[in-house]
Amino acid sequence: MATAAVRLITLFLTLISFSLYASPRIVSAGASVTDLLVELGAQSHIVGIDATSQLQDKDIPSVGYHRQLAVEGVLSLSPDLLLGSNEMGPAPVLSTLRDTGVNVVTLSSAPTVDALKQRIHTVADLTETQANAAPLINTIDDQLATLKSHASSAERNTSALKGLFLLVHQGRPASVAGANTTPNSLINLLGATNPAADSVTSYKPLSSEALLGFNPDFILVMQRSLDQLGGIQGLADAVPLLSSTQLTNTIALSPWMVVYWWAV
């Protein structure tokens, strides 16, 4: 009898240990969150994504737009963790999910390098991929250093370069990033200015006339968008005005951005 009781206690403790350290089932609500999970090597934990996210695994179901989540849609995937930005919602849905036992974690989307690094550490802790966090942060630091070096060595007559970030999707008008965005912070980190920040907050569809008016020295685009468009020619087709410019250099910023410089 005592031996049987010991076996039951051992089994119970084993199950508790497994539940504590088993890989979490994650619903990722936000493209940047999903990309971060992939970069940290935690893609296998993802059981659901939102409509803004993209993964090579086409069988992963979508829970809809990350601002308009539904309790039933998320719970149908039996997640342990719902991970998203502070744009995730609505708040009553998140509260209900917490009440059902789902760990709902909201990551800050503050557009600073320090905030990005904190997001990396937080997600790494949640997915037990801490070993991959340091190399990713080192890569980011190296890429920023490369951009700063390129900006400082560019031969210009003006005191500061002007840069734009274009959000480009096939079949949709391009949008420009203005103030209070991560791309705006990145442009500032380069020692450059974002002319769109004076008149645009967040993201706004861009006309060809507006691009001419901004008269940028360089543009930034997502690497993922460039791949979907089929490279530089696809980008030129999506934003026809770019076909009249002369791209002079390319710096790959995998996985998030590619920067194109051209003579103006």
N, C-alpha and C positions, 0 to 999 in steps of 0.2 A: 504494500500500500504506500509506504513511504517513498519507494523507488518510483512508483507511478506519479506521485505528487511532484517529486523532483523533476521528472521528465516534463510534466505539464508546465511547471514554473519555467524551466529552461526554454521550452517552446514559446511560451508567452513573451519572455525576454527577447528571444530571437526575433519574433514578429515585431516587437516594439523597435528593436534596433534596425530592422529592415525598413520600417515605415519612416524612421528618422533619416536614414541615409539613402533611401531609394531615389532614383532620378525623378525629379518633379515633372509632372505633366503640365506644360505651359501653354496658355493661350496668350499670344503676343498681339497687343493692340497698338500698332504704330509701326510705320516703315522703318524708322530709325532704330526702334527697339528690336525689331526682327533682324535687321542688319547687324546689330551689335551681338545678338545671340549667335548668329552665324559666325562672326569674326572670332568669338570666344570659343568656338567649337561646341556649342550647346544646341545645334540645330536638331539633333535627335530627340531633344526634350519637347520640341514644339508639336502640339496636337491640334492647334488652330491658329489662324492668323486673321487680321482685319483686312478690309478691302484695299488699303493703301500698301500692304505688304506683298512681297513677291518672293517665292522660293522655287528652287529647281524641282522640288517634289510637288507634282501637280495634284497629288491625292490628299493633301492637307486641306481640310475644309475651312471656309471663311465664316467669320461671325459678323460680317457686315462692317459698316463704317465705325471707326473707333470712337467717334463722338456720340453714336447712336446705338450702343450695344443693347442687347436684349438678354434678360436673365435666362430664358429657355435656351437660346442659342448657345450661350457659353456653357451652361450646365450639361447640355447634351454631349459635350466632349469630355466630361468627368475630369476637369482640370484640378490640380492642386494649387496652381498659381496663375493669376491673371496679372500680366505685366504690361504697363503702358506708360505714356507720358501724362503730364498734367492736363492734357487736352482730352483724355479718355473720359467717357461718361455715358449716360447722364448719372449724376450723383446718386439718385435713388436706386438705380440698378446696381451700382457698386456697393451700396450699403446692403442690399438684399443678398448679393453674392457673398459678402463677408459673413452675413448671418448664417448662410448655409455651410460655412467652413472653408470657403475658398480664400486663399491668401491673396489679397489684392494689394499690389505694390505699384505706387505711382512714382515715376521718376521725374525729377526736375528737368525741364527743357530749357533752362537758362542758357543763352547763347555765349558761353565762355568756355575756354579750354579747361579751366579748373572744374567746371560743372560736368564737362564731358568725361574727364578722368574719374570723377566721383561716380558717374553712371556706370562706367566700366567696372570699377571696383564693386559696386553694389550688385550688378548683374552677375559678376564672377562669383561673389559670395553665395548668391542664391542658387547658382547652378554648379557650384564646386568646380569651377574652371579657373581658379585663382592663378594657376601656373601659366595660363595664357594671357593674363591681364598685363603683366609687365612688358612682354614683347609687343603687344598691341600699342601700349602707351609709348614705348620707344619708337615704334613706327610712326606714330602721329607726330612726335617731336621731331623726328628726322624729316618728315614731309614738310612740316612748318618751317624748319630751318632751310630746306631747299627752296621753298617759295620766297622766303625773305631774302635769301642770297640772290635769287633770280631777279627779284624786284630791285634790289639795291644795285645790281650790275647792269640793269637795263639802261641803255643810252637814250636819255630823254632830255628835252630842253625845258620841260615843265618841272616844277618843284616836287610834284607828287603825281603818281599814276592814278588813273581812274579805272575802277573795275566794276563789273556787273556780274551778278549770278543769275543765270537763266534756268528756270524750271521748265523742261521741255518734255512733252509726251507726244507720241505719235497720234496724229489726228486731233490734237488740241492746240489752242493758241499758247504760245510761250508766255510764261509769267516771269516777272522780275522780282527779286528780293529787295525789300526796303529796310527801314529801321526795325529794330527789335527782332532780328532774325540771326540764325547762326551764320549764314553766308556773309551777312554784313560784318559780323565780328571777325570772320576769317579775312575779309578784305582789309579791315583795319589792322589786323595782325601783320599783314604784308607791308604795312606802312603806306597803303594806298587809301583812296577815298571812294565811297560808293555814291555816285551822283543821284541814284534813285532814293537814297535815304532822306533826302531833303523834302521829297513830295510823296513818298510811299511808305506805309507801315505794313508790315507782314508781306504778303505776296499779292501782286496785281497783274492781270493780263497785259501783255506788252504789244504795242503796235510798232510797225517798222519806223514810223515817224518819231516815236518816243526813243527808240534805240539810236536813231540818228541824232536826236537832240541831246542824249546823254553823252554821245561821242566818247565811248570808253576806250581805254588803251588795251584792256584785256577782258575776257569773259571767263566765268566759271560755269561748268555744267556737271551734272551727276555722271559718273562713269557708267552707272546702270542705264541711264537714259541714252547715253551715247551708244552703248552696246545694242539696245533695243532699236535704235534708229539706223544702225548699220554703219557707224563710224562717222567720219567727218562729212562725207557726201550726204549721208542721211540727215545730219544736223543742218547742213546748208539747205537741203530740201525743206526741212521743217521750219527753218528761219531763213527765207530766201535772201534777205538782205546780206547775210553772211557770205553768200557766194560772190559778192563784189569786193570782199576784203581779202587780204593776203595773210594767211596764217603763217607765222614765221617760226614758231616753236611750240612744243607740247611737253607738259610735265604730267605724268600719270600720278594721280592721288588715289590709288586703290585703297578701299573699295568705294569711297564716297564721291570723289570729285576728280575731274580733269580740268586743267586750266589751259586755255588757248590764248596765246598772245599774237597780236598782229599789228602791222604798221598802220597808223591812221593819218 
